[in-house]
């Protein structure tokens, strides 16, 4: 996992990815052979589809509708709240400094780590030569990417 992936994971925007063995991945992509046709006498009648009619709830003695919709959409992660809470009493300004942001998340903030992160996020070569310019670009880009991945970054920090 790259450094940006670690940032997302620390903020709760990305869960740790487990690698699957190659055999399990290959087996998952192979379609099973079609089952042999059953004689008409053994054919199973299809079950009726559940309707959106209310069903009794034995615990409450009330009715609850059966939901036929898919899973609820993923909500936005309150990154600002998390970072503000982490920064209390530490004197770190994550809104301005990439180094402070990385320190808050307990991620290596060394020059080498920041160079690696900048390369991962596609920092222009001319900015990579100047540490201060790279840091400003990197801070803005990390915040932009956090926002793209579901974090609530205020617009004034993305300019």
C-alpha positions in Angstrom: 0.0 0.0 0.0 1.3 3.4 -0.9 1.6 6.4 1.5 -1.6 7.9 0.3 -3.4 4.7 0.9 -2.2 4.8 4.5 -3.6 8.3 4.8 -7.0 7.2 3.6 -6.9 4.2 5.9 -6.0 6.3 9.0 -8.9 8.6 8.2 -11.4 5.7 7.8 -11.8 6.3 4.1 -10.3 3.0 3.0 -10.2 -0.3 4.9 -7.0 -2.4 4.9 -6.9 -4.6 1.8 -6.2 -8.2 2.3 -4.5 -10.0 -0.6 -6.2 -13.1 -1.9 -4.2 -16.1 -2.9 -3.9 -16.3 -6.7 -5.7 -19.7 -6.8 -8.7 -18.2 -4.9 -8.9 -15.2 -7.3 -8.7 -17.5 -10.3 -11.3 -19.8 -9.0 -13.7 -16.9 -8.3 -13.5 -15.8 -12.0 -14.3 -19.2 -13.4 -18.0 -19.8 -14.2 -19.4 -23.1 -13.0 -20.8 -25.4 -15.6 -24.5 -25.2 -16.1 -26.4 -27.8 -14.0 -28.1 -30.6 -15.9 -31.7 -30.0 -16.8 -34.2 -31.5 -14.4 -37.1 -33.5 -15.6 -40.4 -31.5 -15.7 -41.8 -33.6 -12.9 -39.0 -32.5 -10.6 -39.0 -28.9 -11.5 -39.3 -26.6 -8.5 -41.9 -23.8 -8.6 -40.3 -20.4 -8.2 -40.9 -18.8 -4.8 -43.0 -15.6 -4.8 -41.0 -12.4 -4.6 -41.3 -10.6 -1.3 -43.4 -7.4 -1.6 -43.0 -4.1 0.2 -45.9 -5.0 2.4 -45.4 -4.4 6.2 -44.5 -7.5 8.2 -45.2 -7.9 11.9 -42.4 -7.4 14.3 -42.6 -9.8 17.1 -40.3 -7.8 19.4 -42.3 -4.5 19.2 -45.7 -5.8 18.2 -45.7 -3.2 15.4 -45.2 -3.4 11.6 -42.0 -2.7 9.8 -41.8 -2.3 6.0 -39.6 -4.8 4.1 -37.0 -2.9 2.2 -36.4 -3.8 -1.4 -33.8 -1.2 -2.0 -30.0 -1.9 -2.2 -27.5 -1.0 0.5 -27.4 2.5 1.9 -24.9 4.9 0.2 -21.6 5.4 2.0 -21.7 8.6 4.0 -19.0 11.2 3.8 -16.3 10.9 6.5 -15.9 13.9 8.8 -12.2 14.3 8.2 -12.1 17.9 9.6 -13.6 16.7 12.9 -11.1 13.8 13.2 -8.1 16.0 12.5 -9.3 18.8 14.8 -9.7 16.2 17.6 -6.3 14.7 16.9 -4.6 18.2 16.8 -5.9 19.3 20.2 -3.0 20.5 22.4 -0.3 19.4 19.9 0.4 22.7 18.3 0.2 21.2 14.8 -1.5 23.1 12.0 -2.8 20.4 9.6 -4.7 23.0 7.5 -1.5 24.6 6.3 1.4 22.1 6.7 1.7 18.7 5.0 4.3 17.8 7.7 1.8 18.5 10.5 -0.9 16.6 8.7 1.3 13.5 8.4 2.5 13.8 12.0 -1.2 13.9 13.2 -1.9 10.7 11.3 1.3 9.1 12.7 2.8 8.7 9.3 6.4 9.3 8.4 6.8 13.0 7.5 10.5 12.9 6.5 11.7 14.5 3.3 12.1 11.1 1.7 8.5 10.1 2.6 7.1 13.3 1.3 9.1 12.9 -1.9 7.6 9.4 -2.2 4.1 10.7 -1.6 4.6 13.5 -4.1 5.8 11.1 -6.7 2.8 8.8 -6.0 0.4 11.7 -6.5 2.0 12.9 -9.7 3.8 16.0 -8.5 5.4 18.0 -11.5 9.1 17.5 -11.7 9.9 21.2 -11.5 8.2 21.4 -8.0 10.1 18.3 -6.8 13.3 20.3 -7.0 12.1 22.9 -4.5 11.1 21.5 -1.1 8.9 24.4 -0.1 7.0 24.5 -3.4 6.6 20.7 -3.4 5.2 20.8 0.2 2.6 23.4 -0.7 1.6 21.4 -3.8 1.6 18.2 -1.8 -0.6 19.6 1.0 -3.2 20.8 -1.5 -3.1 17.6 -3.5 -3.5 15.4 -0.5 -6.5 17.4 0.7 -8.0 17.3 -2.9 -7.5 13.5 -3.0 -9.0 13.0 0.5 -12.1 15.0 -0.7 -12.3 12.8 -3.9 -12.3 9.7 -1.7 -15.2 10.8 0.5 -13.6 13.2 3.0 -15.3 16.5 3.9 -12.6 19.0 3.1 -13.8 22.6 3.2 -13.6 24.4 -0.2 -11.3 27.1 1.2 -8.6 24.5 1.9 -8.8 23.2 -1.7 -8.1 26.5 -3.4 
